């Protein structure tokens, strides 16, 4: 029997990725006016949502119904777009095939990839802007042994943009892990933390050989900007 964690690691930077059909991974964050989630909780929940999709049997299984679309998405650029929804918008999004992941306050629904110009109607009309979030509570130091997605302290990004970046970082870490460590992470519910590095620590993290997100520069920041380092204990030398 094939394990759901036996999927091969794709090449994240094929030379001809821009010439291939382009897909995007939609993520929708629930953003009710009266009860918005805290920023860090939303960032962590977004990253966990991406990992949950990648480990789902519909993606990881050889005959998974979403496997072909995810493979096509991974063969090109791993674009992710975060949109916001509330009320009826959120309910309608929940009726589309996808997975909802919850944090302490945040709810993020991730959907199988769609063609860049082929978004479902109920997702296409959702807003991308306006996902600026504040912290709802003090952010503690990460628990020992928990994977940490470290943000670049010199970049300013909207919450929606940063949610996509933490999703990228989690995915790069997933690709680098062996089957045993993937299973261990999944069994923990994809425990992780998102924190902003100090400038000194950031320089060490970037030089440390850990998975590093370099943004394509389609929105908000310059092409090639280093945004997040995925510091999973199993990937440290």
N, C-alpha and C positions, 0 to 999 in steps of 0.2 A: 504494500500500500504506500502511496506517495504521501509524505508528510506535508501539511500546509505550509511548512517553513522551508521546503526544499526548492523554492523558486530561485532561479539563477539571478545573480546580481547583474543588472543591466549596465551598459556603458553609459554614464551620465553625460558624456561630452562627445558623442559621435561627430565626426567632421561634417557630415551632411545632414545634421539634425534639422537645420532650417529648411531644407528642401523636402522634408517628409511632411505628411499631413499633420497639422497642428491641432492638439487637443488642450483642454484646460480642465483642471479639477475644481469644481465649484464647492465652496464652503459658505454656509449661511450661519451667521451668529444672531441669536435672538436678542433683540435690543428694545425692550419695553421702556417707555418713557419713565415710568415711575420706579422701575427696578433694574437699571442697567448693571451688568456684571462689572467687577473690578478688572482693571486692565491686565494684571499679571495672570489672574484666573482665566481670562479669555485667551491669552497667549498660550498658556499651558494646555487648555482644553482643545484649542485648534491643533496643536502638535499631536496630542493624543488621538484626535479624530483621524488625522492622516495615517497614523500608525495602525489604528483600528481597521481602517479600510484595507491597508496593505496586507494585514494578517487574516482578513476575512476569507472564509472558504470560497466565496463567490469570486475572489480575486486570486488567491493563492492556490486553489484547487485546479488540477489539470483541466477539468471541464467546467470551471467556474463561469457563470453567466457574464461576469464583468471582466474576466481575465483578458480577453482580446482587446477591449478598450483600454485597459490599464497598460497593457504591453505597447499599444500604439502610442499612448501618451508618454510613456517612459522612453520610447525610441526617439522622440523629438525633444523639445524643451519641456521641462516639468513645470509648466505654468500652473499657478493656483490663483484664484480670484476669490476674495472674501466679500460677500454682500451682507446687508443687514435686513432683518425682517421683524415685524411685530404684529400682534393680533392675528387678523385673518390671513395676512401674508405668511406668517409663520405656520399657521395651520395648513395652508395650501402647500407650502414647501414640504411639510411633513407627510403629505400624501404621495409625494414622488419617491421612487426607489432611492434609498440612501440609508445612512446610519446616523442616529443622533447620539452624541457623546456629551455627558454632563460633567461639570466641575463643581466647585463649591457653590457658585452662583451661575456660572456661564452654561449656556446650552449652544452647541455647535452641531449643525447637521452637515455631513459630507456626502457628496454624491459621486457616482462613477463618472469618469471623464466624459466630456462632451466636445464635439468639434468646436473650434474657436468661434465660428460663426453660426453655431447650431444649438444655442442655449434653449432649454424648455421655456415656454412662454412665462410660466409662473416664477421662474428664476431670473429670466432676462430683464423683467421690469423692476427687480429689486435694486435699491441704490447701493453703490459702492462707497460713495463719500458719506461722511457723517458718523464714522465708526471711531471717533475719538473718545477714549474712556479714561476715567480717573481710577486711582486705587481706592477700593472700598475699605481696606484695612491695612495696617502695617505689614510689610513683606519681610518675613524672617529669613535667616540664612538657610540655604538648602540642607535637608537632612543628609547625614553622612551616607555615602554610597549611592545616592540617587543621581541618575544622569542629569546634567545641567546643560541647558541651551543658553550660552552666553551671548548677550547682545553687545554690539559695538557701541562703546560709550560716546563716540564722536558723531553718531548719526542721529538725526531726528526723523522719525517715520510715524505716520498715523497708526492707530491701533490695527486697522484692517490690513495695512501693508505689513506690519510687524507680525500679525497672525500668519500671513502667507509665508513669511521668512522663517518663522519657527517651525512651520510645517515642512518647509524645505530641509531645514537642518535635521529634524527628526527622521526624514526619509533618507538623507545621506547616511546617517548613523545606521539605520536599518539595513541598508545595502551592504555596509561594511561588516556587520555582525555575522557570526556563524550560526548554524541552526540552533545549537544549544542556548546561546545567549539571546537569540530571538525569542525562543520559547520562554525563557526565564523572564524576559521583559514583558511579554504578553501575559504571562501568568500573574504578574504584579499589577495588571491593569494599566500597563505602560506608565508606571510612576516616573515622573520627571519634574524638573523645576526650570523656570525661565528667570534669569537674573541679568542685570547689566554689569558687565565687567568693569573693573577699574582700568584706567589707561595702561598702567604697568602690567596688570594681569592680561589685558587684551593682547599686547604685543607678544607675550609668551605663548598664549593660546594659539595665535595665528601661526607662530613658528613651530608649533608642537606636533604637526602632522595629523591633527584631528580633522574630522570632516568640517569643511568651511564653505559657507554659502557666499558665492559671488553673484551679485544681482545682475540681471541682463540690462537693467536700466530702462525698462519700458515705462515705469511710473516713479515719480517722487525723488529718486536718487540717481546718481551718475552711473553709467554702465561700468561694471567691474568692481563696484563698491563691495567690500567685505562686510557682511551684515551679522552673521551668527556663526559661532563655533559650537559644534555638538560634542560635549565632553562626557562621553559614556565611559564608565570605569573599565569596561572590557576592551576599549580601543586605546587605552593608554599604554605606552611602551614600557 
